[in-house]
Amino acid sequence: PPPFTLADDGEQLEEVTPPVPEVPPGLVPPRRRGRCYVDQALIPAATYPLGADGRSRLAAWPLEPGRVTLPAFCIDRYEYPNKKGEQPITQTTWARSKEFCAAVGKRLCTELEWAAACRGTEGRTWAYGNERREGACHSDEDAWGDHGPWTIKPSGSFEDCKTPEGVYDLTGNASEWVDSLYTGPDYADLTGVDYPDHLDRPLLRGGTPWESSYGQSCLARHWH
């Protein structure tokens, strides 16, 4: 989310520094069930499709098309703190997000892991499938090019916005940090604005209800 407040008409009002939340005290890792913690989904070892051929409304800065073979890994079912019905923690930094994960014995997903979890082996466009369902996820996809309302819903509020493995809100609601840096492609976004200093910045994946031009699909990615 942007580090400033917005008026109703989208005008930037003032620069603000949002408070950085503390790692909740007393957190302990949940118990395991097999390879994963009980609050995680297992994404199987497989070969997964990546990226798209050029920019579109689905993603302003997609990965180059290709395929990647990954070992099995675990991913939380909900946005941090990974509890259905709780408000996700937002307005935090990439480094702080890593600390949150480490506090409960976990880590951020890499970009390729996140993409595999969202798209599956079949290469889904959205977490739930290839045909977009209006209102399935919390995003402003219909307000293309405009700043949507800056609101984040409690995790799991949209029952249809989940993968077949039961991972919620990968497309829409809060964007998710991944443990990867942006390395290209080097081109302007869909609004025609170029960003000469964007390389090697931490990456976020997934859509957001604030900015539609990032894209709102499993292909969507942006940096901060």
N, C-alpha and C positions, 0 to 999 in steps of 0.2 A: 504494500500500500504506500501511497505517496507521503513524504514527510511534511505535509502542509494541510491546512484545513481548506475546505471548499465551500463557497456560497452555493445557494440553491441553483444558480445559473452556471455553476462550474468555474466562476472566477476565483483565482488564487487570492487568499486573504492574507495569510501571514505564515512565516516559517515557524514551525514548532518542533521541538525535540521530544518525541513520545517517550514516556518512561519505559525503561527496560525491566521486564518482569523478572523477579528472582526465581531461581530454581525452587520449586515448592519443597519445603523442608520435610524430611522423613520419607521421601519417596523410595520405595524399594522395587526392584524388578518383579513383575508378576511371575507366577509359576509357569514352568514350561509344560507343553504337551507335545512330546516328540521333539522335532527340530526347533519349532517356534514357541514363543510365548503364547499363552492362551488368548491374548488379545491381538494376535497377528494372524495373517493369512500366509500360506505357503505358495510361492510362485515357483512352478517346477522348472527344472533344467530343460532348456529347449533353445531353438533358434527363433529369434523374434525379428519382425520387420521394423525398420527405422525410417523416420523422416518422410519428406515429400519433395517433389520436384518443383521447387520454386515457391514463392509466397502466395498466400491466398487468405481468404477470410478465416480459414481454419487456424492459421498460424502466420505471424509476421516474420519470424526468424526460425524456420524449421531446420531440423537436422537434415543433412544430405541423405538421400534415399540409400538404403542398403539393408543388410541383415547382420545380426550379431548373435553369437551363441553364448549363453550365460549359464553358470551353475545355478542350482536352486537357491532361493533366498527367501527371507521373511519380511513382511511389510505390515505396519500397523493398519488396522481396519478403519480408523478414524483419524482426523487431524488432531495434532497434539492439543490436549493431553490424552488423546486416544480413548475417549469415553463418549459413547453415544448420548446426545442430548446436552453435552457441555459446550460452552462457547470456546472455539479454538483460540489459542494464544497467538496474537498477531503483533505487528509493529515491533518485531525483534530482529536482531541482526543474524547474519549467517553464522558467525562465530558463536553467538549465544545459543542459537538453535542446536549447534553441535553439543554444547554443554548440557542442554536439556536432555538430549538423547543419551549422552554418556552417564547422566545421573541415574538412569534406570537400566544401564547395561546394554544400550542399543547404539545405533549410529544413523546418520542420514543415509538415505539411498543415494546411489550414484544416479546420474542422469539416465544412463542406459537401463538401470533397474527400474526406475520410475516409469520410463516409456514402456518397458516390457509388461509391467503390472497393469498399466492403463490399456494398452493395445492388445495384449495377448498374442498368441501365435498366429491368430487369424488377421491381425492388423486392424483392430477396431478403430474407427474414427473418434468415437466417444466411448467413455468407460463402459456403457451399457450396450453398444452395438454400432452399426454403420449408418443406420437411419436416425436422424436427429428427431428427438421427441420434445416438442415445445413444453417448457416448464418442468422437464425432468430434473434439471440441475439448477442451482442458484447462480445464474450468470446473466449478463446483459447483452447476449448475442443479438437480440432483436433491436437493440439500440446502437447499431453499428456506427462507429466513429464518434459517439458521444460518451461522456463520462456518465456511467450509471450511478445509482445510489450506492454510497459507500457503506454498505451494511454486510455484516458477516452473520450467517445463521448458525445455530447450534449444530454440531457435527451429526450427520445422519438424519437431518431434517427432511431430506428429499429421498424417499425410499427407493425411487427408480434410479437414482444417481449412484450406481455402484457397479462394480465389475462382477462377472460370474463367480469370482472367488470371494466376493463379499467385502471389497474395499470401497469405501464411500468417498464421494466428493473429490475425486481426482480431476474431474472437469467441472469447474465452478467452485463457488465459495472461496475460501482463502487459497492463494497460491502457496506452493510448497517449495522450500529450499531443497536443493539437492547438493551432494558433495562433489560438484563438478564446476569447472569454469567455462565461460563462453569463449570458444575459439573460432567462431565463424558460423555461417557464411558472412562476409563483410559487405552488407548492403543496407540501404535505407529501409525504414519500416514502411508500412502500407500508406502512411500519411505523407510520404516523400521526405521525411526528415532523416538526415544522416547522423550517425553517432560515431565520430572518429575515435573516441576513447573507450569503446565498449568491450574490446577484446580483453580476455583474462579476468573478467569480472564474475563473481559468484552468480550461479544460475538459479532461477525459479522455474517450476513447471506448473502446468495447469492454468485454467482460466481464472478470472477474478471478476467480481461484480462491479469493480471500479472502472476498468479500462478494457473496452471491447476490442481495440485495435491490436492487443496482444494475441488475440485468438482465444477461442473457448473450447478447444478440442484436445485430444490426447497429443496432438502435434504441437500445441502451444508452448512457447518457452520465451523467457525474457531474462534480463539481468538487472542487477542493482549494484 
